[in-house]
Structures are given as C-alpha cells and as structure tokens.
Amino acid sequence: MKPFPVFEKLDIQIERAAGCFVYDHQHEAYLDMYGGHAVVAVGHTHPHVVDSTLQQLGKIGFYSNTIYNDLQHQLAHQLGLMSGYTDYAVFFRIQVLKQMKMP
C-alpha cells in the first residue's frame, strides 16, 4: 500500500520546523509560506503552543463534541471578542484520515 497520489510531490523532504522556517534533510532553510492543512499561524514549535499542547495531551487529547467542553466555550468566547462577532456560533471539528480501498 502507498499514500493516495492526490498532489504531485516536490523534491523536498521537510524534517523539522521552527518559527516561520521549515528545514529539509540537508538542513536547508525555507521560508514557510504554506497556508494549507493544519496551519499553525503562530509559527512552528512556538514554545507556548508546544507547552499548552503537551499539558492538554497529559489530560485528554480529544473527546466527542456530544459532551460539554469548557475549552471549546473559552475559545469560542475569545474568537468572538477578537473578531467582533460575539453573537455568532462556531463549530469545532477535527479532520481525520479515513481508510480508502484502492482497486
């Protein structure tokens, strides 16, 4: 089995990231201007994001949206304040990979 060929691949293999740069296996730095999947808008490996993520994963990584989650309410409130749309609603979801059968 192999990954489904959705995109043509560039001949670059990113091994790590820090701040606004990604680095290949030869330690070449590239300014990360990718604005797509799972974007971390504060930059890669930001200490606050890493620490907060590790703290949360030490408690629980994810659970169903069918139960009350105080963190979702706190985030929705902050997003409302920051955007000026306090009377709106937001839906949080996680994108997951699904099994695909190939012919």
C-alpha positions in Angstrom: 0.0 0.0 0.0 1.1 3.6 -0.6 -0.3 7.0 0.1 -3.0 8.1 -2.4 -1.4 10.4 -5.0 -3.5 13.5 -4.5 -0.8 16.0 -5.4 2.3 16.0 -7.5 5.2 15.9 -5.0 8.0 18.4 -4.8 11.5 17.0 -4.5 11.9 18.4 -0.9 11.6 16.4 2.3 10.9 18.6 5.3 12.3 17.1 8.5 11.7 19.9 11.0 10.3 23.3 11.5 11.0 26.3 13.8 9.2 29.7 13.7 8.5 30.6 10.2 11.0 28.3 8.6 11.0 24.6 7.6 14.2 22.6 7.1 15.0 19.8 4.7 17.2 16.7 5.4 20.2 18.7 4.3 19.4 21.5 6.8 18.4 23.9 4.1 16.0 26.5 5.4 12.8 27.6 3.5 10.5 30.4 4.5 7.2 28.6 5.2 4.5 30.4 3.3 2.3 27.4 3.0 -1.2 28.4 4.1 -2.9 25.0 4.0 -3.6 21.9 6.1 -3.2 22.2 9.9 -1.6 25.6 9.7 -0.1 26.9 12.9 -0.4 30.6 12.5 1.9 31.5 15.3 4.8 29.6 13.7 6.2 26.1 14.1 7.3 24.9 17.5 6.2 28.1 19.3 7.0 27.4 23.0 3.6 28.4 24.2 1.8 26.2 21.7 4.1 23.3 22.5 3.7 23.7 26.2 -0.1 24.1 26.1 -0.5 21.1 23.7 1.6 18.9 26.0 -0.3 20.0 29.1 -3.6 19.2 27.4 -2.5 15.9 26.0 -1.4 15.0 29.5 -5.1 15.3 30.5 -7.0 14.2 27.4 -6.3 14.6 23.6 -9.8 14.6 22.2 -13.3 13.5 23.0 -16.7 13.7 21.3 -18.5 17.0 20.7 -21.5 15.5 22.3 -20.3 16.5 25.7 -19.7 19.9 27.3 -16.1 21.0 26.8 -15.1 24.2 28.7 -12.1 24.8 26.4 -14.3 25.0 23.4 -16.5 27.6 25.1 -13.5 29.6 26.2 -12.1 29.5 22.7 -15.4 30.4 21.1 -15.7 33.4 23.5 -12.2 34.6 22.7 -12.8 34.2 18.9 -16.0 36.3 19.3 -14.2 39.0 21.2 -11.3 39.1 18.7 -13.5 39.1 15.6 -16.2 41.4 16.9 -18.8 38.7 16.2 -19.8 37.8 19.8 -23.3 36.8 18.8 -22.2 34.2 16.2 -21.6 30.4 16.8 -18.6 28.4 15.7 -18.3 24.6 15.1 -15.1 22.9 16.0 -14.1 19.7 14.3 -11.1 17.6 13.7 -10.2 16.4 10.2 -9.2 12.8 10.2 -7.8 10.4 7.6 -10.2 7.7 6.5 -9.4 4.3 5.2 -9.6 4.2 1.4 -9.8 0.9 -0.5 -7.8 1.1 -3.7 -8.7 -1.2 -6.7 
